[in-house]
Amino acid sequence: MPLNTRPPTGAVPWPLILLEGGEKSGKSFTAALLSASPKIGRTVWLDLNEGAADEYGAIKGARYEVIEHDGTWPSIIGQVAAAKEEAAKASEAGDLPLVLVIDSMTAEWDLLKDWADQRARNSDSGKAKLAKNPNAEVQVTMNLWNDATARHRKLMTILMTFPGIVIMTARGKDVAALDAKGRPIENTKEYRVEGNKNLAFDASCWIRLFRDKPAVMVGARSVHVGVRPGSDDPITLAADWSLEGVIFGLLKCDPANAHARKLAELQAQRTPEQIRDEALETTTDFKRIRELYAEAKELQYDGVTLENETGDEEQLLKILFRVGEERKPKAAAQRAHLTPVNGKAAS
């Protein structure tokens, strides 16, 4: 495979801004104020259990539209995807940028946590445990957490590649610090953003709001206003700061040259076990096994050893070759073959 490169553009991408802070610190209010800016086009507001969208429409100059959804994940993700399509249309037409506000990402992650918890409770083991003790603790297994994280990741991929401006709000607070084993450390607290653990990582700009002191820019992925962890202190914003000033002033986002971030979505490859299991199904014919053999070679599973159908350890390619030979049509036995592991052609 040849090396595939291109020069960087140096252009500022559309911002994905995280506004987080304690209760009543002005997160939603600040997002609503942005909609009054003459530098932006439509603003669409996705209210997730915060309830501020309707009331803040009375702010002088505010001009946003409330997205309607039914509270289910398909409805929420569908509306976000629809907002992305509208943002793309505005960008292609040369219109002012569309703004998407999600209030809040804390509620989004709570929804996914509840979904994982309900699945754990409705599992066979969960039902059995609750039948014995209705108040029993049901553990959410890793596969369920992985499913919840995959849903969140799908949402974040849309937001990170959004062809417009995205404002995410989230709650933040001091919590008890934990040691390596998850036990509280006495008299020690740490600040935590309430949401998926990667939320702040994915944001291109992270702003923290307080009720009793000026807001600070905790971090920003920017050559114009970068905040280097361990080197630079968070930037204290002016008392009259605004999202408009941050986006078009500090971050220097130019709608004429801004672009959506390009993310090559990583593709999950099939495991050796999945390839083996499909090959061992009685309905898998010789042609399909040849395809599975080629897939295993491409994924570089040449030396992978795993349990075969009799419980013995055997290399995956040898399993595929052996099963393929067993299922080779007699009429094609002389003209169709696989290349065995030792490199000699089968007769």
Helices and strands as residue ranges (DSSP letters): E 16-21, H 27-34, E 43-47, G 55-58, E 65-66, H 73-93, E 99-103, H 105-121, H 124-132, H 142-160, E 165-178, E 184-194, H 199-202, E 205-209, E 216-220, E 235-236, H 243-244, I 245-250, H 272-280, H 286-298, E 305-307, E 313-315, H 316-326, G 330-332
